[in-house]
Amino acid sequence: MRVGVCGNGMIVRQALSCFAKAEIPVTALWCRNPDHGQPVADAFHISSVYTDYDAFLKDGSFDTVYIGLANSAHDAFAKKAMLAGKNVIVEKPFCATYAQAQELVQIAQETGVWLFEAIMSRYSANYEELIPWLDKLGDLTLIRCNFSQYSSRYDRYVNHDVAPAFDPALAGGALYDLNVYNVHFVAGLFGAPRFSYYMANKGWNGIDTSGVLLMDYGQFKAVCTAAKDSASHSGIVMQGTDGTIVIDDRPGYIDNVTFTDRKTKAVTRIDTHEEPDKMVTEFVRMQEVMDHNERSQMEIWLQRSLQVMAVLDNGRQDAGIVFPCDEETEETQEQTQEMPEIMKHFHMGGF
């Protein structure tokens, strides 16, 4: 894998550092403003900087595009890259809408390129390590996920200085920025819920600054909380009739994981794999899947991404959070009709 990077913000700088640690070469960078992009390219020894996306995609020095742009740009940039024959890694959230995500998955299937969503927990060996421990819970009853941190940009937002993370036009908000980690954690283990519903605290411009998402799996329920306007201890608790699994770290990081047996009170540490840099782990795992041509694994991950996007998309509708891309076309309406039955529930308002 050789990479061309889109963007010049904080997440791109983090990704570039991780590509370097993983010894994955980055040969080109695209950004809108060369004055912003060139310092990034210089810092990470990237040879080519583009402001023309078509020219960037014609660069044969890389085969994979990493998209670290505002959420609203994920769809268009990923689509164009795949149609140009490039593999794509797109930062979370996958897209702004379920319909966009469905189209990207279809293009990947038709063109044969590789498509990945960058969401750290998915690629963690410790996440896979959870699976055999689920049976030890007995009957799972409740999952509680919380990712709440006071945003460094929230004070600006209150004063009507809107950063991308608080901008509906850029598909921002607490659900798409933080709660997405919670939803991925739950859906990655258990698939699509029967129903979901989102209750949000909304700011002056209609974006969600915090909120609670409910996911109903019949026998058990998941409560996913996220906030950018307040802070609390983040983590995950999975409760069952025979025991409890606790992840004492921010969702997305599968660290400090313990199982407590209800009867014996014995506590077992179950995150046995050392993963000091989670973003390095995800890039290495993607490269392994590509190197071994494990397309079936990619397809499984993409189906999970679709399920997560259905929950997020439905949640916005529940809370009345509107993005510019929500104006339905005939094509979007047709795609909705073609969704699997479980997905249709999400677009009918949840509970």
Residue frames as qw, qx, qy, qz and C-alpha x, y, z in Angstrom:
[[0.000, 0.888, 0.460, 0.000, 0.00, 0.00, 0.00],
 [0.363, 0.006, 0.022, 0.931, 1.25, 3.43, -1.02],
 [0.044, -0.741, -0.615, 0.265, -0.84, 6.37, 0.08],
 [0.121, 0.380, 0.153, 0.904, -1.96, 9.77, -1.14],
 [0.181, -0.458, -0.664, 0.562, -3.55, 11.90, 1.59],
 [0.034, -0.653, -0.397, -0.644, -6.46, 14.36, 1.36],
 [0.448, -0.851, -0.247, -0.118, -6.51, 17.16, 3.93],
 [0.438, 0.459, -0.399, 0.663, -4.19, 19.07, 6.21],
 [0.509, -0.676, 0.049, -0.530, -6.01, 19.18, 9.58],
 [0.409, -0.565, 0.639, -0.325, -5.24, 17.60, 12.92],
 [0.905, 0.009, 0.386, -0.176, -6.53, 14.12, 11.99],
 [0.771, 0.607, -0.163, 0.100, -4.35, 14.13, 8.85],
 [0.089, 0.740, -0.591, 0.309, -1.25, 14.99, 10.88],
 [0.666, -0.336, 0.595, -0.298, -2.06, 12.13, 13.25],
 [0.930, 0.297, 0.197, -0.093, -2.58, 9.76, 10.33],
 [0.556, 0.736, -0.354, 0.155, 0.68, 10.80, 8.67],
 [0.225, -0.637, 0.674, -0.300, 2.59, 10.12, 11.86],
 [0.789, -0.097, 0.553, -0.251, 0.98, 6.68, 12.06],
 [0.843, 0.535, -0.048, -0.035, 1.63, 5.84, 8.40],
 [0.270, 0.750, -0.564, 0.217, 5.29, 6.62, 9.09],
 [0.473, -0.436, 0.695, -0.322, 5.35, 4.37, 12.17],
 [0.865, 0.168, 0.431, -0.195, 3.72, 1.59, 10.14],
 [0.317, -0.364, 0.650, 0.587, 6.30, 2.11, 7.37],
 [0.469, 0.617, 0.622, 0.109, 3.54, 2.77, 4.85],
 [0.338, -0.065, 0.220, 0.913, 4.84, 5.33, 2.33],
 [0.219, 0.835, 0.417, -0.285, 2.89, 8.55, 1.68],
 [0.541, 0.068, 0.395, 0.740, 3.89, 10.12, -1.63],
 [0.026, 0.392, 0.348, 0.852, 1.35, 12.90, -2.28],
 [0.040, -0.468, -0.621, 0.628, -0.98, 15.29, -0.49],
 [0.016, 0.551, 0.504, 0.665, -4.07, 17.13, -1.72],
 [0.148, -0.574, -0.527, 0.610, -5.49, 20.21, -0.03],
 [0.259, 0.868, 0.410, 0.106, -7.46, 23.27, -1.08],
 [0.025, -0.987, 0.154, -0.044, -4.87, 25.79, 0.08],
 [0.810, 0.319, -0.322, 0.373, -1.19, 25.12, -0.75],
 [0.008, 0.660, -0.413, 0.627, -0.13, 27.54, 2.00],
 [0.721, -0.416, 0.348, -0.433, -1.70, 25.13, 4.49],
 [0.993, 0.103, 0.008, -0.053, -0.65, 21.94, 2.75],
 [0.597, 0.619, -0.406, 0.308, 3.01, 22.64, 2.04],
 [0.208, -0.623, 0.600, -0.457, 4.05, 22.89, 5.71],
 [0.875, -0.152, 0.361, -0.285, 2.41, 19.51, 6.33],
 [0.893, 0.431, -0.109, 0.079, 4.16, 18.01, 3.30],
 [0.296, 0.709, -0.510, 0.386, 7.50, 19.44, 4.46],
 [0.496, -0.524, 0.540, -0.434, 7.04, 18.12, 8.00],
 [0.849, -0.048, 0.500, -0.163, 6.32, 14.59, 6.75],
 [0.224, -0.426, 0.714, 0.509, 8.63, 14.57, 3.72],
 [0.613, 0.514, 0.595, -0.080, 5.85, 14.26, 1.14],
 [0.431, -0.105, 0.458, 0.770, 7.18, 14.96, -2.32],
 [0.004, 0.325, 0.557, 0.765, 4.07, 16.20, -4.16],
 [0.122, 0.437, 0.549, -0.702, 1.35, 18.67, -3.14],
 [0.045, 0.354, 0.687, 0.633, -1.80, 19.15, -5.24],
 [0.273, 0.269, 0.367, -0.848, -4.73, 21.53, -5.17],
 [0.617, 0.225, -0.392, -0.644, -6.33, 19.92, -8.25],
 [0.717, -0.172, 0.606, -0.298, -8.03, 16.68, -7.16],
 [0.883, 0.451, 0.035, -0.127, -8.14, 15.24, -10.69],
 [0.431, 0.709, -0.527, 0.183, -4.40, 15.77, -11.07],
 [0.392, -0.491, 0.686, -0.367, -3.84, 14.23, -7.64],
 [0.862, 0.050, 0.428, -0.268, -5.77, 11.10, -8.64],
 [0.789, 0.590, -0.171, -0.010, -3.68, 10.73, -11.81],
 [0.066, -0.735, 0.656, -0.158, -0.50, 10.50, -9.74],
 [0.889, 0.095, -0.429, -0.126, 0.70, 6.91, -10.14],
 [0.240, 0.460, -0.707, 0.482, 3.00, 6.99, -7.13],
 [0.310, -0.077, 0.733, -0.601, 0.21, 5.83, -4.79],
 [0.271, -0.182, -0.862, -0.387, -2.62, 3.29, -5.00],
 [0.338, -0.584, -0.718, 0.169, -4.66, 4.24, -1.92],
 [0.032, -0.568, -0.024, -0.822, -6.31, 7.54, -0.95],
 [0.323, -0.395, -0.686, 0.518, -6.72, 8.44, 2.72],
 [0.095, -0.642, -0.328, -0.686, -9.57, 10.94, 3.19],
 [0.392, -0.377, -0.563, 0.623, -9.28, 13.05, 6.33],
 [0.033, -0.303, -0.209, -0.929, -11.65, 15.84, 5.31],
 [0.429, -0.022, 0.358, -0.829, -14.85, 17.24, 6.82],
 [0.459, 0.158, 0.854, -0.189, -17.58, 14.60, 7.10],
 [0.561, 0.652, 0.244, -0.448, -19.64, 16.20, 4.32],
 [0.336, 0.708, -0.510, -0.354, -16.79, 15.68, 1.82],
 [0.488, -0.274, 0.828, 0.015, -16.26, 11.96, 2.43],
 [0.719, 0.424, 0.533, -0.141, -18.79, 10.79, -0.15],
 [0.533, 0.833, -0.053, -0.137, -17.72, 12.89, -3.13],
 [0.028, 0.766, -0.639, -0.067, -13.97, 12.46, -2.61],
 [0.545, -0.188, 0.816, -0.043, -14.21, 8.71, -1.99],
 [0.735, 0.512, 0.414, -0.162, -16.46, 8.17, -4.99],
 [0.451, 0.850, -0.242, -0.125, -14.18, 10.05, -7.36],
 [0.181, -0.632, 0.753, 0.027, -11.11, 8.23, -6.07],
 [0.646, 0.016, 0.759, -0.078, -12.66, 4.78, -6.50],
 [0.692, 0.662, 0.256, -0.129, -13.89, 5.59, -10.00],
 [0.276, 0.849, -0.446, -0.062, -10.30, 6.60, -10.79],
 [0.859, 0.188, -0.468, 0.087, -9.15, 3.14, -9.71],
 [0.118, 0.487, -0.623, 0.600, -7.77, 4.08, -6.30],
 [0.519, -0.390, -0.734, 0.200, -8.36, 2.19, -3.08],
 [0.185, -0.668, 0.003, -0.721, -9.88, 4.36, -0.33],
 [0.414, -0.323, -0.682, 0.509, -9.56, 4.74, 3.42],
 [0.157, -0.643, -0.204, -0.721, -12.20, 7.19, 4.67],
 [0.052, 0.139, -0.650, 0.746, -12.21, 8.53, 8.19],
 [0.135, -0.551, -0.812, 0.137, -15.23, 7.96, 10.41],
 [0.690, 0.254, 0.586, -0.340, -18.09, 8.60, 10.01],
 [0.561, 0.159, 0.697, 0.417, -18.23, 6.73, 6.72],
 [0.109, 0.424, 0.465, 0.769, -20.52, 9.30, 5.08],
 [0.223, -0.069, 0.250, -0.940, -23.23, 11.82, 5.94],
 [0.747, 0.062, 0.098, -0.654, -26.14, 9.56, 4.92],
 [0.719, -0.040, 0.693, -0.043, -26.98, 5.89, 4.51],
 [0.733, 0.646, 0.198, -0.081, -27.71, 6.40, 0.82],
 [0.236, 0.853, -0.465, -0.019, -24.21, 7.81, 0.24],
 [0.419, -0.468, 0.775, -0.069, -22.65, 4.89, 2.09],
 [0.797, 0.248, 0.538, -0.120, -24.67, 2.38, 0.10],
 [0.624, 0.776, -0.067, -0.062, -23.47, 3.92, -3.16],
 [0.000, 0.772, -0.635, 0.019, -19.82, 3.82, -2.09],
 [0.611, -0.204, 0.759, -0.092, -20.09, 0.14, -1.16],
 [0.784, 0.504, 0.345, -0.112, -21.69, -0.59, -4.52],
 [0.414, 0.852, -0.319, -0.043, -18.90, 1.20, -6.39],
 [0.272, -0.599, 0.751, -0.048, -16.26, -0.75, -4.46],
 [0.729, 0.073, 0.673, -0.101, -17.99, -4.00, -5.39],
 [0.703, 0.679, 0.192, -0.085, -18.33, -3.05, -9.05],
 [0.334, 0.866, -0.369, 0.049, -14.80, -1.70, -9.52],
 [0.922, -0.016, -0.298, 0.248, -12.94, -4.19, -7.34],
 [0.210, 0.602, -0.407, 0.654, -11.08, -1.49, -5.39],
 [0.480, -0.285, -0.701, 0.444, -10.57, -1.70, -1.64],
 [0.229, -0.651, -0.094, -0.718, -12.70, 0.47, 0.65],
 [0.521, -0.255, -0.671, 0.462, -12.22, 0.89, 4.40],
 [0.294, -0.862, -0.116, -0.396, -13.73, 3.04, 7.12],
 [0.403, 0.311, -0.582, 0.634, -11.13, 4.20, 9.64],
 [0.623, -0.609, 0.022, -0.489, -12.69, 3.39, 13.02],
 [0.076, 0.606, -0.755, 0.238, -10.08, 2.15, 15.46],
 [0.639, -0.227, 0.624, -0.389, -11.92, -0.48, 17.50],
 [0.887, 0.356, -0.021, -0.294, -12.78, -2.50, 14.38],
 [0.687, 0.552, -0.453, 0.137, -9.14, -3.35, 13.68],
 [0.258, -0.630, 0.616, -0.398, -8.12, -4.11, 17.26],
 [0.511, 0.078, -0.856, 0.023, -7.12, -7.65, 18.20],
 [0.037, 0.050, 0.729, -0.682, -8.49, -6.89, 21.68],
 [0.578, 0.138, 0.011, -0.804, -11.89, -6.21, 20.12],
 [0.713, 0.138, -0.622, -0.292, -11.88, -9.68, 18.59],
 [0.276, 0.133, -0.848, 0.431, -10.72, -11.02, 21.96],
 [0.412, -0.064, 0.378, -0.826, -14.04, -9.89, 23.47],
 [0.666, 0.042, -0.457, -0.588, -16.10, -12.35, 21.44],
 [0.595, -0.074, -0.797, 0.070, -15.41, -15.58, 23.40],
 [0.114, -0.050, -0.634, 0.763, -15.99, -13.69, 26.66],
 [0.444, -0.148, -0.144, -0.872, -19.52, -12.69, 25.67],
 [0.694, -0.208, -0.652, -0.223, -20.79, -16.18, 26.52],
 [0.440, -0.110, -0.673, 0.584, -19.43, -15.79, 30.04],
 [0.194, -0.167, 0.144, -0.956, -21.82, -12.89, 30.60],
 [0.252, 0.350, 0.849, -0.305, -24.76, -15.30, 30.67],
 [0.248, 0.745, 0.579, 0.218, -27.82, -13.50, 29.31],
 [0.279, 0.059, 0.028, 0.958, -26.68, -10.08, 28.18],
 [0.027, -0.748, -0.634, 0.193, -29.12, -7.43, 29.43],
 [0.054, 0.983, 0.100, -0.144, -27.58, -3.97, 29.12],
 [0.673, 0.150, 0.072, 0.721, -24.70, -2.20, 27.38],
 [0.100, -0.962, -0.147, 0.209, -23.72, 1.30, 28.43],
 [0.660, 0.222, 0.138, 0.704, -21.29, 3.27, 26.30],
 [0.101, -0.959, -0.168, 0.204, -20.18, 6.82, 27.10],
 [0.607, 0.142, 0.128, 0.771, -17.80, 9.11, 25.21],
 [0.085, -0.953, -0.276, -0.092, -18.08, 12.60, 26.66],
 [0.588, -0.200, -0.034, 0.783, -15.41, 15.27, 26.47],
 [0.067, 0.886, 0.196, -0.415, -15.70, 19.04, 26.61],
 [0.699, 0.524, 0.239, 0.424, -14.70, 20.16, 23.14],
 [0.448, -0.330, 0.032, 0.830, -11.86, 22.63, 22.82],
 [0.052, 0.200, 0.437, 0.875, -14.05, 24.34, 20.22],
 [0.174, -0.636, -0.752, -0.012, -17.26, 24.48, 22.26],
 [0.192, -0.654, -0.256, 0.685, -16.64, 27.91, 23.79],
 [0.046, -0.195, 0.452, 0.869, -16.09, 29.28, 20.29],
 [0.106, -0.372, -0.829, -0.403, -19.32, 27.65, 19.20],
 [0.173, -0.682, -0.611, 0.362, -21.31, 29.25, 22.04],
 [0.081, -0.651, 0.019, 0.755, -20.03, 32.60, 20.74],
 [0.668, 0.666, 0.227, -0.241, -21.25, 31.72, 17.23],
 [0.161, 0.690, -0.655, -0.261, -17.77, 30.89, 15.89],
 [0.935, 0.056, 0.214, -0.278, -18.55, 27.54, 14.26],
 [0.152, -0.487, 0.827, 0.234, -15.82, 24.94, 13.77],
 [0.485, 0.137, -0.718, -0.480, -16.52, 22.01, 11.38],
 [0.205, -0.103, -0.945, 0.234, -17.41, 19.67, 14.27],
 [0.142, 0.463, 0.604, -0.632, -20.37, 21.93, 15.11],
 [0.268, 0.367, -0.291, -0.842, -21.45, 22.77, 11.57],
 [0.724, 0.304, 0.552, -0.281, -24.54, 21.05, 10.10],
 [0.586, 0.732, -0.198, -0.287, -23.36, 22.01, 6.61],
 [0.277, 0.588, -0.760, 0.019, -20.26, 19.85, 7.19],
 [0.840, -0.168, -0.479, -0.191, -22.17, 16.95, 8.82],
 [0.172, 0.383, -0.671, 0.611, -20.84, 17.66, 12.28],
 [0.681, -0.457, -0.027, -0.572, -22.32, 17.07, 15.72],
 [0.422, -0.483, 0.705, -0.303, -21.85, 14.82, 18.74],
 [0.906, 0.132, 0.331, -0.230, -23.57, 11.83, 17.13],
 [0.807, 0.573, -0.097, 0.101, -21.29, 11.76, 14.10],
 [0.216, 0.771, -0.504, 0.325, -18.13, 12.86, 15.91],
 [0.163, -0.433, 0.776, -0.429, -18.18, 10.86, 19.17],
 [0.749, -0.008, 0.471, -0.466, -21.25, 8.64, 19.47],
 [0.757, 0.469, -0.382, -0.245, -20.22, 6.95, 16.23],
 [0.190, 0.440, -0.847, 0.232, -17.54, 5.13, 18.26],
 [0.474, -0.064, 0.693, -0.539, -20.20, 3.76, 20.61],
 [0.805, 0.351, 0.081, -0.471, -22.46, 2.66, 17.77],
 [0.580, 0.525, -0.617, -0.084, -19.56, 0.96, 15.99],
 [0.100, -0.346, 0.865, -0.351, -18.62, -0.90, 19.17],
 [0.614, 0.109, 0.596, -0.506, -22.12, -2.32, 19.63],
 [0.782, 0.496, -0.026, -0.378, -22.98, -2.97, 15.97],
 [0.339, 0.599, -0.722, -0.061, -19.56, -4.49, 15.33],
 [0.159, -0.191, 0.925, -0.287, -20.33, -7.22, 17.86],
 [0.372, 0.315, 0.792, -0.368, -24.07, -7.66, 17.39],
 [0.199, 0.355, 0.697, 0.591, -25.01, -6.23, 13.99],
 [0.185, -0.371, -0.221, -0.883, -28.01, -4.00, 13.34],
 [0.195, 0.114, 0.710, -0.667, -30.45, -3.38, 16.19],
 [0.151, 0.551, 0.816, 0.090, -34.16, -4.04, 15.81],
 [0.034, 0.922, 0.303, 0.240, -34.82, -0.37, 16.43],
 [0.503, -0.091, -0.226, 0.829, -32.91, 2.73, 17.42],
 [0.072, -0.910, -0.354, -0.203, -33.82, 6.18, 18.70],
 [0.506, 0.120, -0.194, 0.831, -31.78, 9.33, 19.33],
 [0.240, -0.912, -0.332, 0.023, -32.53, 12.11, 21.82],
 [0.589, 0.268, -0.050, 0.761, -30.28, 15.14, 21.40],
 [0.205, -0.804, -0.185, 0.527, -29.42, 18.40, 23.09],
 [0.557, 0.561, 0.328, 0.517, -29.20, 20.86, 20.21],
 [0.351, -0.357, -0.069, 0.863, -27.35, 24.14, 20.01],
 [0.203, 0.640, 0.146, -0.727, -28.30, 27.47, 18.49],
 [0.309, 0.452, -0.540, -0.639, -27.68, 26.32, 14.89],
 [0.881, 0.091, -0.074, -0.458, -29.55, 23.02, 15.22],
 [0.580, 0.364, -0.721, 0.112, -26.53, 20.75, 15.67],
 [0.841, -0.481, -0.237, -0.066, -26.43, 18.18, 18.46],
 [0.060, 0.750, -0.532, 0.389, -23.91, 19.11, 21.14],
 [0.155, -0.225, 0.913, -0.302, -24.72, 15.99, 23.19],
 [0.737, 0.004, -0.208, -0.643, -27.25, 13.20, 23.18],
 [0.494, -0.184, 0.822, -0.218, -28.35, 9.68, 24.09],
 [0.567, 0.248, -0.587, -0.521, -28.90, 6.95, 21.49],
 [0.696, -0.135, 0.610, -0.353, -30.93, 3.85, 22.36],
 [0.429, 0.314, -0.757, -0.380, -30.41, 0.58, 20.49],
 [0.767, -0.115, 0.404, -0.485, -32.92, -2.24, 21.00],
 [0.266, 0.342, -0.873, -0.223, -31.75, -5.79, 20.34],
 [0.746, -0.250, -0.505, -0.356, -34.77, -7.47, 21.87],
 [0.798, -0.357, -0.428, 0.228, -33.22, -9.44, 24.73],
 [0.528, -0.435, -0.164, 0.711, -30.79, -6.64, 25.57],
 [0.181, 0.959, 0.199, 0.086, -30.61, -2.88, 25.16],
 [0.626, 0.010, -0.033, 0.779, -27.67, -0.57, 24.48],
 [0.071, -0.967, -0.210, 0.125, -27.49, 3.04, 25.64],
 [0.658, 0.194, 0.096, 0.721, -24.91, 5.17, 23.83],
 [0.162, -0.945, -0.196, 0.203, -24.13, 8.60, 25.27],
 [0.622, 0.165, 0.097, 0.759, -21.82, 11.24, 23.84],
 [0.103, -0.950, -0.237, 0.176, -21.17, 14.89, 24.61],
 [0.560, 0.364, 0.010, 0.744, -19.08, 17.74, 23.28],
 [0.162, -0.734, -0.042, -0.658, -20.65, 20.28, 25.67],
 [0.639, -0.625, 0.304, -0.329, -19.75, 18.52, 28.93],
 [0.420, 0.453, -0.779, 0.109, -17.40, 15.87, 30.27],
 [0.807, -0.399, 0.289, -0.324, -17.52, 12.69, 32.31],
 [0.388, -0.403, 0.818, 0.133, -15.57, 9.46, 32.69],
 [0.684, 0.382, -0.362, -0.505, -15.80, 7.62, 29.38],
 [0.153, -0.272, 0.949, -0.036, -15.99, 3.87, 28.98],
 [0.653, -0.012, -0.533, -0.537, -18.15, 0.84, 28.26],
 [0.380, -0.171, 0.802, -0.428, -20.01, -1.59, 30.55],
 [0.591, 0.011, -0.650, -0.477, -21.62, -4.83, 29.34],
 [0.437, -0.242, 0.634, -0.590, -23.94, -6.40, 31.93],
 [0.611, 0.001, -0.706, -0.358, -25.14, -9.98, 31.98],
 [0.804, -0.471, -0.103, -0.350, -26.77, -12.40, 34.39],
 [0.937, -0.185, -0.128, 0.268, -23.44, -14.13, 35.09],
 [0.622, -0.297, 0.039, 0.723, -20.93, -11.32, 34.88],
 [0.151, 0.959, 0.102, -0.219, -19.81, -7.91, 33.67],
 [0.693, 0.205, 0.168, 0.670, -17.29, -6.68, 31.11],
 [0.105, -0.940, -0.097, 0.310, -15.86, -3.21, 31.69],
 [0.644, 0.395, 0.106, 0.647, -13.71, -1.22, 29.26],
 [0.342, -0.821, -0.193, 0.414, -12.19, 1.57, 31.31],
 [0.326, -0.243, 0.356, 0.842, -11.13, 3.83, 28.45],
 [0.396, 0.466, -0.055, -0.789, -12.69, 5.99, 25.76],
 [0.806, 0.358, 0.460, -0.103, -14.74, 4.02, 23.22],
 [0.586, 0.771, -0.250, -0.008, -12.60, 3.24, 20.23],
 [0.132, 0.577, -0.760, 0.269, -9.75, 2.21, 22.52],
 [0.903, -0.239, -0.300, -0.193, -10.14, -1.42, 23.60],
 [0.359, 0.401, -0.623, 0.567, -7.91, -1.01, 26.66],
 [0.173, -0.187, 0.651, -0.715, -8.21, -1.81, 30.36],
 [0.707, -0.103, -0.405, -0.571, -10.78, -4.54, 29.70],
 [0.110, -0.212, 0.881, -0.408, -11.88, -6.74, 32.60],
 [0.624, -0.274, -0.597, -0.423, -14.43, -9.48, 33.20],
 [0.243, -0.291, 0.658, -0.650, -15.96, -9.82, 36.67],
 [0.384, -0.202, -0.887, -0.159, -17.67, -13.08, 37.54],
 [0.472, -0.547, -0.090, -0.686, -20.92, -12.35, 39.42],
 [0.875, -0.398, -0.253, -0.107, -20.70, -15.38, 41.72],
 [0.830, -0.154, -0.198, 0.498, -16.99, -15.58, 42.54],
 [0.108, -0.976, -0.003, 0.191, -16.25, -11.85, 42.18],
 [0.686, -0.214, 0.386, 0.578, -13.06, -12.88, 40.39],
 [0.303, 0.884, -0.054, -0.351, -11.72, -10.18, 38.05],
 [0.766, 0.035, 0.458, 0.449, -9.86, -11.20, 34.87],
 [0.076, 0.700, -0.267, -0.658, -7.95, -8.83, 32.61],
 [0.748, 0.330, 0.571, 0.072, -8.85, -9.77, 29.01],
 [0.465, 0.876, -0.117, -0.060, -7.12, -7.19, 26.77],
 [0.848, -0.321, 0.293, 0.304, -4.04, -9.29, 26.16],
 [0.677, 0.445, 0.240, 0.535, -2.68, -7.59, 23.04],
 [0.324, -0.560, -0.019, 0.763, -0.34, -4.61, 23.23],
 [0.368, 0.652, 0.467, 0.470, -1.66, -1.90, 20.92],
 [0.341, -0.462, -0.217, 0.789, 0.04, 1.33, 22.01],
 [0.139, 0.336, -0.206, -0.909, -0.98, 3.29, 18.90],
 [0.564, 0.380, 0.676, -0.286, -4.50, 2.43, 17.77],
 [0.524, 0.749, -0.060, -0.400, -4.29, 4.25, 14.44],
 [0.080, 0.553, -0.799, -0.222, -1.11, 2.39, 13.51],
 [0.409, 0.028, 0.899, -0.152, -2.90, -0.86, 14.33],
 [0.611, 0.572, 0.412, -0.360, -5.81, -0.05, 12.00],
 [0.416, 0.754, -0.366, -0.352, -3.58, 0.90, 9.06],
 [0.079, -0.409, 0.905, 0.083, -1.45, -2.24, 9.47],
 [0.508, 0.214, 0.798, -0.244, -4.59, -4.40, 9.62],
 [0.588, 0.692, 0.097, -0.406, -5.96, -2.82, 6.44],
 [0.260, 0.676, -0.637, -0.264, -2.68, -3.48, 4.66],
 [0.298, -0.185, 0.934, -0.067, -2.71, -7.12, 5.81],
 [0.608, 0.441, 0.573, -0.327, -6.21, -7.63, 4.44],
 [0.515, 0.764, -0.183, -0.342, -5.18, -6.13, 1.11],
 [0.038, 0.595, -0.791, -0.141, -1.94, -8.10, 0.94],
 [0.279, -0.026, 0.956, -0.089, -3.80, -11.38, 1.58],
 [0.298, -0.087, -0.589, -0.746, -6.68, -10.46, -0.75],
 [0.035, -0.318, -0.875, 0.363, -9.24, -10.97, 2.04],
 [0.202, -0.229, -0.315, -0.899, -12.14, -9.31, 0.24],
 [0.516, -0.496, -0.675, -0.176, -14.67, -11.24, 2.29],
 [0.436, -0.426, -0.456, 0.648, -13.31, -9.53, 5.41],
 [0.045, -0.041, 0.105, 0.993, -13.64, -6.15, 3.75],
 [0.360, -0.357, -0.593, -0.625, -17.22, -6.96, 2.77],
 [0.505, -0.521, -0.653, 0.215, -18.08, -7.86, 6.38],
 [0.301, -0.336, -0.238, 0.860, -16.65, -4.57, 7.59],
 [0.093, -0.099, -0.339, -0.931, -18.53, -2.63, 4.91],
 [0.429, -0.494, -0.682, -0.327, -21.82, -4.24, 5.94],
 [0.454, -0.527, -0.497, 0.519, -21.13, -3.12, 9.50],
 [0.159, -0.154, 0.046, 0.974, -20.43, 0.39, 8.22],
 [0.266, -0.327, -0.553, -0.718, -23.78, 0.38, 6.43],
 [0.492, -0.560, -0.665, 0.040, -25.55, -0.74, 9.60],
 [0.374, -0.417, -0.298, 0.773, -23.88, 2.02, 11.59],
 [0.010, 0.024, 0.268, 0.963, -24.78, 4.61, 8.96],
 [0.352, -0.484, -0.672, -0.436, -28.41, 3.47, 9.12],
 [0.473, -0.593, -0.537, 0.370, -28.43, 4.08, 12.88],
 [0.283, -0.302, -0.048, 0.909, -26.75, 7.49, 12.54],
 [0.084, -0.200, -0.491, -0.844, -28.98, 8.58, 9.68],
 [0.416, -0.576, -0.667, -0.224, -32.11, 7.52, 11.52],
 [0.457, -0.492, -0.438, 0.598, -30.89, 9.20, 14.69],
 [0.120, -0.084, 0.109, 0.983, -30.59, 12.55, 12.98],
 [0.300, -0.379, -0.579, -0.657, -34.15, 12.21, 11.73],
 [0.493, -0.552, -0.649, 0.175, -35.35, 11.40, 15.25],
 [0.389, -0.511, -0.256, 0.723, -33.69, 14.54, 16.62],
 [0.301, 0.907, 0.291, -0.042, -34.60, 16.79, 13.69],
 [0.358, -0.641, 0.373, 0.567, -30.97, 17.45, 12.75],
 [0.692, 0.685, 0.221, -0.054, -30.81, 18.50, 9.11],
 [0.478, -0.359, 0.465, 0.653, -27.81, 18.33, 6.79],
 [0.340, 0.560, -0.247, -0.714, -27.82, 20.01, 3.35],
 [0.166, 0.219, -0.889, -0.366, -27.43, 16.59, 1.69],
 [0.304, 0.210, 0.846, -0.385, -30.79, 15.48, 3.12],
 [0.542, 0.439, -0.047, -0.715, -32.78, 16.80, 0.17],
 [0.657, 0.048, 0.752, 0.034, -34.03, 13.57, -1.31],
 [0.309, 0.389, -0.547, -0.673, -33.73, 12.83, -4.99],
 [0.889, 0.111, -0.127, -0.427, -35.64, 10.15, -6.85],
 [0.635, 0.355, -0.667, 0.157, -32.47, 8.07, -6.79],
 [0.049, -0.299, 0.720, -0.625, -32.23, 8.32, -2.98],
 [0.700, -0.040, 0.266, -0.662, -35.87, 7.36, -2.60],
 [0.863, 0.245, -0.381, -0.222, -35.34, 4.33, -4.83],
 [0.400, 0.364, -0.755, 0.371, -32.31, 3.28, -2.75],
 [0.366, -0.229, 0.571, -0.698, -34.39, 3.52, 0.42],
 [0.854, 0.080, -0.002, -0.513, -36.99, 1.19, -1.09],
 [0.807, 0.324, -0.494, 0.009, -34.25, -1.31, -1.89],
 [0.115, -0.578, 0.675, -0.444, -32.81, -1.44, 1.64],
 [0.383, -0.088, -0.911, 0.123, -32.77, -4.70, 3.58],
 [0.453, -0.663, -0.520, -0.292, -35.79, -4.95, 5.86],
 [0.593, -0.510, -0.356, 0.511, -33.80, -4.23, 9.02],
 [0.306, -0.022, 0.069, 0.949, -32.59, -0.96, 7.48],
 [0.154, -0.546, -0.495, -0.658, -36.09, 0.17, 6.62],
 [0.496, -0.682, -0.506, 0.179, -36.95, 0.34, 10.33],
 [0.453, -0.350, -0.109, 0.813, -34.30, 2.99, 10.81],
 [0.053, 0.087, 0.325, 0.940, -35.75, 5.21, 8.12],
 [0.363, -0.563, -0.603, -0.433, -39.22, 4.94, 9.59],
 [0.277, -0.715, 0.124, -0.630, -38.39, 6.74, 12.82],
 [0.134, 0.286, -0.828, 0.464, -37.16, 4.02, 15.18],
 [0.059, 0.224, 0.874, -0.428, -39.50, 3.17, 18.07]]
